[in-house]
Amino acid sequence: MSSLKKLYIVFTVLFLALVGAIACQMEDTDPYHRRILKYRYTKDSLYKLDPSSPIQRSERVQFYGLSYYKPDSNYRVVAQVNRISPPRPFTLMMSNGSSEQYLKVAELKFKLNGQEFQLTGIQPQEFKSEEQKRYLELMFTDLTNNKTSYHGGRYIEVEYTQGNQVIIDFNYAYNPWCAYSNNSYCPIPPIENKLNTEVSVGERKYEMSSKMN
């Protein structure tokens, strides 16, 4: 690696850290909000510098972070877990027209924006690691899609414990990789995971204008 490239990487990391620190101070002093902002700036740094970043290589020079909604603790909800035993195999369609096999593992019921909702938590039928078994994947769509958020929906992972409740924090809702590149494909959220409300937290739509945010 050339000295110039090393200097560029160091400068970029310091710049993102400085911007993140300033943003955290300007946003407010709430610990919950600061924790979310810290997570975001860590992710933005990885998307900027990591060779495996979903951001196109040609765009990374001018990339200074994703676009996000403002954190809102009202979108951190407690969900009741109804386990599906045994888990039900099903076919999940992919954005490129192919399909993959998943398992419907649990139904999570919760209240959001004064309404009652349910999301189906899924897992891959074939696990790549033991760590995956600890989490449910929530792939969902909502009324912000194709407006202020990615048209194909967003994802969240929640820890799948032995209890009958889990926390769903929509502030951590993120875009699939196909939102950043036409070279990627990703699962399409199950039809039953459509939320008839606006989930105005988490990641916003990735656009050219968002790169300087």
C-alpha positions as a Markdown table, in Angstrom:
| # | Residue | x | y | z |
|---|---|---|---|---|
| 1 | Met | 0.0 | 0.0 | 0.0 |
| 2 | Ser | 1.4 | 3.4 | -1.0 |
| 3 | Ser | 2.1 | 6.1 | 1.6 |
| 4 | Leu | -0.4 | 8.4 | -0.1 |
| 5 | Lys | -3.2 | 5.7 | 0.2 |
| 6 | Lys | -2.3 | 5.1 | 3.9 |
| 7 | Leu | -2.5 | 8.8 | 4.5 |
| 8 | Tyr | -5.9 | 9.0 | 2.8 |
| 9 | Ile | -7.3 | 6.1 | 4.9 |
| 10 | Val | -6.0 | 7.7 | 8.2 |
| 11 | Phe | -7.5 | 11.1 | 7.2 |
| 12 | Thr | -10.8 | 9.5 | 6.3 |
| 13 | Val | -11.1 | 7.6 | 9.6 |
| 14 | Leu | -10.2 | 10.7 | 11.6 |
| 15 | Phe | -12.7 | 12.7 | 9.6 |
| 16 | Leu | -15.5 | 10.3 | 10.1 |
| 17 | Ala | -14.7 | 10.0 | 13.8 |
| 18 | Leu | -14.7 | 13.8 | 14.1 |
| 19 | Val | -18.0 | 14.2 | 12.3 |
| 20 | Gly | -19.5 | 11.4 | 14.4 |
| 21 | Ala | -18.4 | 13.0 | 17.6 |
| 22 | Ile | -19.7 | 16.4 | 16.6 |
| 23 | Ala | -23.0 | 15.0 | 15.5 |
| 24 | Cys | -23.4 | 13.1 | 18.7 |
| 25 | Gln | -22.9 | 16.3 | 20.7 |
| 26 | Met | -25.1 | 18.3 | 18.5 |
| 27 | Glu | -28.0 | 15.8 | 18.4 |
| 28 | Asp | -28.6 | 15.6 | 22.1 |
| 29 | Thr | -27.2 | 14.1 | 25.2 |
| 30 | Asp | -29.5 | 11.1 | 25.5 |
| 31 | Pro | -27.4 | 7.9 | 25.9 |
| 32 | Tyr | -29.8 | 5.9 | 23.8 |
| 33 | His | -29.5 | 8.3 | 20.9 |
| 34 | Arg | -25.7 | 8.5 | 21.2 |
| 35 | Arg | -25.5 | 4.7 | 21.1 |
| 36 | Ile | -27.4 | 4.6 | 17.8 |
| 37 | Leu | -25.3 | 7.5 | 16.4 |
| 38 | Lys | -22.1 | 5.7 | 17.4 |
| 39 | Tyr | -23.3 | 2.6 | 15.6 |
| 40 | Arg | -24.1 | 4.5 | 12.5 |
| 41 | Tyr | -20.7 | 6.2 | 12.2 |
| 42 | Thr | -19.0 | 2.9 | 12.8 |
| 43 | Lys | -21.0 | 1.4 | 9.9 |
| 44 | Asp | -20.4 | 4.4 | 7.7 |
| 45 | Ser | -16.6 | 4.0 | 8.2 |
| 46 | Leu | -16.8 | 0.3 | 7.3 |
| 47 | Tyr | -18.8 | 1.1 | 4.2 |
| 48 | Lys | -16.3 | 3.7 | 3.2 |
| 49 | Leu | -13.1 | 1.7 | 3.8 |
| 50 | Asp | -13.9 | -2.1 | 3.8 |
| 51 | Pro | -13.0 | -3.8 | 0.5 |
| 52 | Ser | -16.2 | -5.9 | 0.8 |
| 53 | Ser | -18.4 | -2.8 | 1.2 |
| 54 | Pro | -21.6 | -2.8 | -0.8 |
| 55 | Ile | -21.0 | 0.7 | -1.9 |
| 56 | Gln | -19.6 | 0.7 | -5.4 |
| 57 | Arg | -15.8 | 1.3 | -5.5 |
| 58 | Ser | -16.2 | 4.3 | -7.9 |
| 59 | Glu | -18.6 | 6.0 | -5.4 |
| 60 | Arg | -16.5 | 5.5 | -2.2 |
| 61 | Val | -14.3 | 8.6 | -2.7 |
| 62 | Gln | -17.4 | 10.9 | -2.3 |
| 63 | Phe | -19.1 | 8.6 | 0.2 |
| 64 | Tyr | -19.3 | 10.2 | 3.7 |
| 65 | Gly | -22.2 | 8.2 | 5.2 |
| 66 | Leu | -25.6 | 6.7 | 4.6 |
| 67 | Ser | -28.8 | 8.7 | 5.1 |
| 68 | Tyr | -30.8 | 8.0 | 8.3 |
| 69 | Tyr | -34.0 | 9.0 | 10.0 |
| 70 | Lys | -33.6 | 10.7 | 13.3 |
| 71 | Pro | -33.5 | 8.2 | 16.2 |
| 72 | Asp | -36.8 | 7.7 | 18.0 |
| 73 | Ser | -37.1 | 5.5 | 21.1 |
| 74 | Asn | -40.9 | 5.0 | 20.4 |
| 75 | Tyr | -39.8 | 2.6 | 17.7 |
| 76 | Arg | -38.1 | 0.3 | 20.2 |
| 77 | Val | -40.9 | -2.1 | 21.1 |
| 78 | Val | -41.4 | -5.3 | 23.1 |
| 79 | Ala | -42.7 | -8.2 | 21.1 |
| 80 | Gln | -44.5 | -11.3 | 22.2 |
| 81 | Val | -42.9 | -14.5 | 20.8 |
| 82 | Asn | -45.1 | -17.3 | 19.4 |
| 83 | Arg | -42.8 | -20.1 | 18.4 |
| 84 | Ile | -43.6 | -22.1 | 15.3 |
| 85 | Ser | -42.8 | -25.8 | 16.2 |
| 86 | Pro | -41.6 | -27.3 | 14.2 |
| 87 | Pro | -40.3 | -24.5 | 12.0 |
| 88 | Arg | -42.1 | -24.3 | 8.7 |
| 89 | Pro | -40.0 | -24.5 | 5.5 |
| 90 | Phe | -40.9 | -22.1 | 2.8 |
| 91 | Thr | -39.5 | -20.6 | -0.4 |
| 92 | Leu | -38.3 | -17.0 | -0.3 |
| 93 | Met | -38.1 | -15.1 | -3.6 |
| 94 | Met | -34.9 | -13.1 | -4.4 |
| 95 | Ser | -34.7 | -9.8 | -6.1 |
| 96 | Asn | -33.1 | -11.4 | -9.2 |
| 97 | Gly | -35.9 | -13.8 | -9.7 |
| 98 | Ser | -34.3 | -16.8 | -8.1 |
| 99 | Ser | -35.4 | -18.4 | -4.7 |
| 100 | Glu | -33.8 | -19.8 | -1.6 |
| 101 | Gln | -35.1 | -22.0 | 1.2 |
| 102 | Tyr | -35.9 | -20.5 | 4.6 |
| 103 | Leu | -37.7 | -21.5 | 7.8 |
| 104 | Lys | -40.5 | -19.6 | 9.5 |
| 105 | Val | -39.5 | -19.9 | 13.1 |
| 106 | Ala | -41.7 | -17.5 | 15.2 |
| 107 | Glu | -44.4 | -14.9 | 15.0 |
| 108 | Leu | -43.6 | -11.7 | 16.9 |
| 109 | Lys | -46.6 | -9.6 | 18.0 |
| 110 | Phe | -46.2 | -6.0 | 19.1 |
| 111 | Lys | -47.7 | -2.5 | 19.1 |
| 112 | Leu | -46.4 | 0.4 | 17.1 |
| 113 | Asn | -47.9 | 3.8 | 16.4 |
| 114 | Gly | -51.0 | 2.8 | 18.3 |
| 115 | Gln | -51.6 | -0.3 | 16.2 |
| 116 | Glu | -51.1 | -4.0 | 16.7 |
| 117 | Phe | -48.8 | -5.8 | 14.2 |
| 118 | Gln | -47.1 | -9.1 | 13.6 |
| 119 | Leu | -43.9 | -10.0 | 11.9 |
| 120 | Thr | -42.7 | -13.5 | 11.0 |
| 121 | Gly | -39.2 | -14.2 | 12.1 |
| 122 | Ile | -37.2 | -16.4 | 9.7 |
| 123 | Gln | -33.9 | -18.2 | 9.5 |
| 124 | Pro | -31.9 | -19.8 | 6.7 |
| 125 | Gln | -32.7 | -23.5 | 6.2 |
| 126 | Glu | -29.0 | -24.2 | 6.1 |
| 127 | Phe | -27.0 | -22.3 | 8.6 |
| 128 | Lys | -23.6 | -21.0 | 7.7 |
| 129 | Ser | -22.6 | -20.7 | 11.4 |
| 130 | Glu | -23.8 | -21.5 | 14.9 |
| 131 | Glu | -24.0 | -17.8 | 15.5 |
| 132 | Gln | -26.8 | -17.5 | 13.0 |
| 133 | Lys | -29.0 | -19.7 | 15.1 |
| 134 | Arg | -29.1 | -17.1 | 17.9 |
| 135 | Tyr | -30.9 | -14.6 | 15.7 |
| 136 | Leu | -34.2 | -14.2 | 13.8 |
| 137 | Glu | -34.3 | -12.2 | 10.6 |
| 138 | Leu | -37.1 | -9.8 | 10.3 |
| 139 | Met | -37.6 | -8.6 | 6.7 |
| 140 | Phe | -40.4 | -6.1 | 6.4 |
| 141 | Thr | -42.0 | -3.5 | 4.2 |
| 142 | Asp | -43.9 | -0.4 | 5.4 |
| 143 | Leu | -45.5 | 2.8 | 4.1 |
| 144 | Thr | -42.3 | 4.7 | 3.7 |
| 145 | Asn | -41.0 | 2.3 | 1.0 |
| 146 | Asn | -40.3 | 3.9 | -2.4 |
| 147 | Lys | -40.8 | 7.3 | -0.7 |
| 148 | Thr | -38.2 | 8.0 | 1.9 |
| 149 | Ser | -36.9 | 4.4 | 2.3 |
| 150 | Tyr | -35.8 | 1.7 | 0.0 |
| 151 | His | -38.6 | 0.3 | -2.2 |
| 152 | Gly | -37.7 | -3.3 | -1.5 |
| 153 | Gly | -38.1 | -3.1 | 2.3 |
| 154 | Arg | -35.6 | -3.3 | 5.1 |
| 155 | Tyr | -34.2 | -5.9 | 7.6 |
| 156 | Ile | -33.6 | -6.2 | 11.3 |
| 157 | Glu | -32.0 | -9.0 | 13.3 |
| 158 | Val | -33.3 | -9.8 | 16.8 |
| 159 | Glu | -31.7 | -12.1 | 19.3 |
| 160 | Tyr | -33.8 | -15.3 | 19.7 |
| 161 | Thr | -33.7 | -16.3 | 23.3 |
| 162 | Gln | -35.6 | -18.9 | 25.4 |
| 163 | Gly | -38.0 | -16.3 | 26.8 |
| 164 | Asn | -41.4 | -15.3 | 25.4 |
| 165 | Gln | -40.4 | -11.7 | 24.6 |
| 166 | Val | -37.9 | -10.0 | 22.4 |
| 167 | Ile | -37.0 | -6.4 | 21.7 |
| 168 | Ile | -37.4 | -5.1 | 18.2 |
| 169 | Asp | -35.6 | -1.8 | 17.7 |
| 170 | Phe | -36.6 | -0.4 | 14.3 |
| 171 | Asn | -33.9 | 2.4 | 14.7 |
| 172 | Tyr | -31.5 | -0.4 | 13.5 |
| 173 | Ala | -33.5 | -1.2 | 10.4 |
| 174 | Tyr | -31.1 | -1.4 | 7.5 |
| 175 | Asn | -31.2 | -1.7 | 3.7 |
| 176 | Pro | -30.2 | -4.9 | 1.9 |
| 177 | Trp | -27.1 | -4.8 | -0.2 |
| 178 | Cys | -29.1 | -4.7 | -3.4 |
| 179 | Ala | -30.2 | -1.2 | -2.4 |
| 180 | Tyr | -26.6 | 0.0 | -3.1 |
| 181 | Ser | -25.7 | -1.9 | -6.2 |
| 182 | Asn | -27.3 | -3.6 | -9.2 |
| 183 | Asn | -24.7 | -6.2 | -8.9 |
| 184 | Ser | -26.2 | -7.6 | -5.7 |
| 185 | Tyr | -29.4 | -9.5 | -5.1 |
| 186 | Cys | -31.3 | -10.1 | -1.9 |
| 187 | Pro | -34.3 | -11.7 | -0.3 |
| 188 | Ile | -37.7 | -10.1 | -0.8 |
| 189 | Pro | -39.6 | -9.7 | 2.5 |
| 190 | Pro | -42.4 | -12.2 | 3.0 |
| 191 | Ile | -45.8 | -10.9 | 2.0 |
| 192 | Glu | -47.2 | -11.2 | 5.5 |
| 193 | Asn | -44.4 | -8.9 | 6.8 |
| 194 | Lys | -46.0 | -5.8 | 5.4 |
| 195 | Leu | -46.6 | -3.1 | 8.1 |
| 196 | Asn | -49.4 | -0.8 | 7.3 |
| 197 | Thr | -47.7 | 2.2 | 9.0 |
| 198 | Glu | -44.7 | 4.4 | 8.5 |
| 199 | Val | -41.5 | 3.2 | 10.1 |
| 200 | Ser | -39.7 | 6.5 | 10.0 |
| 201 | Val | -36.5 | 5.4 | 11.7 |
| 202 | Gly | -33.4 | 3.5 | 10.6 |
| 203 | Glu | -31.8 | 3.8 | 7.2 |
| 204 | Arg | -33.4 | 5.9 | 4.5 |
| 205 | Lys | -33.3 | 5.4 | 0.8 |
| 206 | Tyr | -29.7 | 5.4 | -0.6 |
| 207 | Glu | -29.4 | 8.1 | -3.3 |
| 208 | Met | -26.7 | 10.2 | -4.9 |
| 209 | Ser | -27.7 | 13.1 | -2.6 |
| 210 | Ser | -27.3 | 10.9 | 0.5 |
| 211 | Lys | -23.5 | 10.4 | -0.1 |
| 212 | Met | -22.6 | 13.8 | 1.4 |
| 213 | Asn | -24.9 | 13.5 | 4.4 |
